Amino acid sequence: MAVEPLCIMKNILVTGGCGFIGSNFVHHVYNKYPEYRIYVLDALTYAGNLENLEDIEKKELAIPEDKSRYVFVKGDVSDEELLESLFEKHQFAHVFHFAAESHVDRSFFNFSNFVRTNVEGALLLALMVQRFGGEMVHISTDEVYGSIPEALGFVKEDAPFLPANPYASSKAAADMLLQTMMKTSTVPVRIVRATNNFGPFQYPEKLIPLVITNLLEEKKIPLHGSGEHLRQWIHVNDMCSAIDMVAHNGEKNGIYNIAGEHESNINVLKKVAEILGKNLEAYLERVPDRPNADMRYAIDSSKLEKLGWKRQHTFEKELPEVVKWYSDHEEWWRKLKRKKEYAMHYELQAKAKYF
């Protein structure tokens, strides 16, 4: 009788794995790589939600402990003692760093939190990888490049950094620190800079879920400035496949843009309203723009595409599916909207009270 070969498990760490992109990536890895045991590290702040991984937890209940493929650890990426303990014990083959303070509006009110999590956390993780081994993928953002004038077209990975808000500045600082480590030591870090993601499990203060849920609740939608700001939108599943590609096929210490499709904020609102059969003008509430707001993000992902990656999901086709997901999961987002962490910030955001 043939004997099945033993599956040697590899431990991987996903920071911020209970957030929007992080939880979608955990699902991606859990379903694709049976040889990976996934450790999710998340501080469960306002955007971290254990319910995002509830289906995996239920599957794990039916699995013997020695064959478990998912472990949740509550903790902060800035906690050096915790990180040291985890890395020493589990010897991670890959570290995927999603954990971040990520909402631009919030960064105007509490810059120090963004520095602690986004800068110190990224640096500590890279130091742990350097010390204990493994490889790291750091999730950065297209916002580090700042607003790109139309005359410049689309920028590549060597474009200068011109961050225009505290969030983008904290991500740029982390990105630059990691680049320095990549040049001055042997730490294997890859960096991805991504455009705006959309999809299921996104925290409802972000633009697309905010518009969907406010329309479902018959509430006004705050629109910053003219709404003509151009963003590149990518479905979160395409984002996950891109990170997967970079981790397993990207060059050591490589940097890769992950680009989506251009849509202005006002066009996004119009499309969502049309899908839901609502008259947008009846719900639109124009508020002052963010200070020094970026008008156009535009990155080129041809370097990543040369590895064999390409988008599988279009904005036009997937947006109705995303609207349907939020319509079908009302209790999920209503619980989040009832929390004081959401309500307090929404009041400031909706009235554009930045200072």
N, C-alpha and C positions, 0 to 999 in steps of 0.2 A: 504494500500500500504506500502510495506517495506521501511524503511528509511535507507539509507546507513550511516554507522558510519562515524563520522568526522575523517579525517586523521590529526593527530597531527604532524606537521612538526618538525623535528629535524634539527638544524643548525649544519653544519660541516664546518671546515676550511681546505682547501688544499693549502699549500704554494708551490710555484713553479709549480702551476697547468697549466701553459702555456708551460712548458718544455716537454721533451720527455716522461719520465715515468709518470710525474704528469698529463699531459693531457690525457694519456691513462687511468690513474686511474680515472680521472674525468668522462670519458666516461663510465667506468665500474660501478661506483657508480650511475651515473645519470640513467643508464638503469636498474640497479638492485634494487635500493632502492627509490621508489617513495615518501617515507616519508622524504627523506633528502633534505634539501635546502643547496646547495653547494656554499660556498663563496671561490672564488679563489683569493689568494693573490700572486701577481707576480710583480717583479720590471721591467719586460720586458727588461732585458739585452740582450746580443747577442743571447742567446739560448732560451729566452722566446718569444713565437710567438702566438699572438691571433688567427691566422689562424688555429692553432691546435684545437681550440674549436668553429670554425665558424659554424659547423652544429648544435651544441647545442644552440648557440646564435640565429640562424634562427628559431629553434623550439620555443624558448622562446618568440619570437616576436608575436606568435599566442596565447600566454597564458596571461590571466589577471594578472596584477601586483601583486595582493594579492595571486596568486597561483604560482608565479614565483619560480623556483627551482634552478636558477643559478644566481649568482651575481659576477661580476668581480671587484676587487679592485686593483688598481695599487699602489704598495708600497713595501717597503723593510722590510725583517724580522728583521733587526737590528734597526728599527725605534720604539723605546719603546712607544712613545706617540701614534702612530698609532695603535700599537698592543693593548694597554690599552683601547683605544676607541672601537676597534672592539670587544674585548672580553667582555667588560662591556655591550655593547649594544646587542650583539647577543647570549651570553651564549652558546658557542659551546659544543655540546655533544662529538664530536671527533675532534681531530686536527691531520692531516696527514702532516708530515713535509718532503717535497721533496726538497725545495729550497736549492740550494747549488752551489758553484763553483765546477765543477766536472771534468774538463779536466786536466789530469796530466801534459801535456806539458805546459799549461798556468800557472800552479802553480809555475813553475821554474822562471817565469818572474814577478809575482806579488803575493808574498806570503801573503801580508797584506790583500788583498781582500778575500783570502781564510779563514784567521783567522776571519775577521769581519763577513762574511756571515755564514761560516760553524760552527764556535765555538760560537761567540756571539749571532748569530741568534737562534741557538738551545737552548742555555741557557735562552734567553729571553722568548722564547715560553714556555719552561717548567715552568718558573716562573709565566707566565700568567695562565697556566693550574692550577698550585698550588693555585693561588690567586682566580681565577674565576670559577674553576671547569672544569669538562670534563675529557677526557682521550686523551693521545697523543701517536702516533706511529711515531718514528723517523727512517728515512731511512739512514742506515749506509752502509758500504761496506766491501767486503771480503779483500780489500787492507789493512785494519788495521792489519791483521795477517802477512803481508809481504809475501815473497816468501817461499813456503812450499817445502822442499826437498822431493823427491819421497819416500825416506825411511820412512818418517813420515806418509805417506798415506794421509788421509783426516782429517782435524782438526774440532773439535767441538767448541761450544760457549765459553768454558772456556780456550781456547788456549791463550797464551800470545800475546800481541800486539808488532809487529816489523815493523812499517810503514817505507817505504823506500823512500818516496818522500814527498814534501810539501803538496800535496793534501791529501794523506793518513794520514799524521800527523795531519792535521786539522780535519779530520773525526774521528781519534782516540781520539783526545783531546775532541771533542764534546761528543763522546760515553762515555768516562771516566767520564766527568763532569755529564752527565745524570745518569750514574750508581751510582755516589756519592749521587746525589739528591734522587734517588730511595731508597737508604739505610738510608738516614738521615732525610727524610721527608715523607709525605704521597702522594707526587705527583705521579699519575699513568702514568708511561711512559713505553711503550714497544719498544724494539729496534729490527730492522731487519737488517741483514748484507747480502747483495746480491751480486751475481756474475754479470758478464757483461750481460747487456740486449741488445736485438736487436728487431727491429720491425719498424712500421711506425712512422713518425714524429720525427725521431732521427736527431739531428743536424749534418750536413754533414761533420764536421771535425772528427767525431768519425770513428773508423776503417771500419765497414761494409758499412755505407752510403758513406764514402769517396771513398772506392774502387769501389762501384757501380757507383757513379756519375762521378768519374774520367774516368772510362772505357767508360761510355756513352758519355763523352766529348772527348774521344780519348786523354786523358792526362796521364802523367806518375803517378805512384803510389809510394810514398815514403814508404820504408819498413825499420823500425828500426832494426839494427843489423842483426842477423841470421834469425829472424822471427820465431824461434822455441819456443818462449814464449807460455806457455800453459795457456789458460783461460777457464773458465767454462761459457758457453753461455746459457742464458735462454730467451725465448720469453717474451716480455713485458706483454702479456695477462696472462701468468703464474705468473709473478711477481705481477700483480694486484690482482689475486685471492689469492696469498699467504699473501699479506698485509691485505686483507679483512679477511682472516681466523685468522690472528694474532689479529686484532682489535676486532673481535667479539667472538673468541673462545680461544685466548691465555691467559696464566696465567698473572695475574697482575704483572707488572714489569718483564715480561719474555723477554728473548733475543733469537732470532731465526735466524739461517742461512737459506738462500734461494739459493740453489745450482742449477747449470745448467750442461751442458754436455761439456766434454773436447774437445777442438779443438785448434791446434796451430794457431798463426796468419798467417803463410805462407799457411797452409791448407785452412784457410778461404778465402784467396786471390785466391787460386787455384779453389776452389769451385765456387766462384762468377764469375771468368773468364770463367769457363766451362759453367755455366748457360747462360752467355751472348755470348758464342761462340767466345771468344777472346783468343789470344795467350798471356798468362801472361808475358812471358819473354820479349816480345816486349814493355811492359809498365812498367816493374819493375825498380825502381831506389832505390838501397840500400844506406842508409844513416847511420851515426853513431848512436849507440844505446843511449837511454836516460841514464843519470847518474844513476848508482846503480840500474839498471832495474831489476824488479822482473821477475823471469823466470817461476814460477809455482804458480798459485793460486789453492787451493784445499780445499773446505769446505764440511762438512757433514751436510745435512739438515734432518737427521732422527728425530730430536726433533720436527720439524715442521710437518713431515709426520705422526707422532703419533697423531696429531690433526685431521688428515683426508685429508691433502693436498697432491696432487701429480701433477707432470707436465703433462699437456695434449698435449703439442706441442713438437715435436722433431726438432732438428736443421736441420736434413737432409730434412725433409718435408717442414718446414716453410721458409728456406732460399730462395728457388725459389719464394715463395709468396712475400717475402720482396723485392727481386730484382724487381719483377713485380710492386710492389707498387711505388717504386722510378721511374721506367720506365714510369708509368702512371701519375706521379705527378711531371713532370719536372719543371713546372713553380714554384711550391712550393720551391724546393731546389735551382733552379737557382737564384731566388730572394735573397736567403740567401747568396749564393756564390758571388753575385755581391756586397754585402755590404763590406765596408772597414774593419769592425770588423772581418770578415772572412778572407779577403785577406791579411791583415797585419799579422795575426797570422799564416796563412798557409805558408807564405814565411819563417817564422822562423822555423816552424815545419818541413817543407819539406827539409830544409837544416840542421836540427838538431842544430840550433844556440841557445843553452841554456844559455850561459854566454857571 
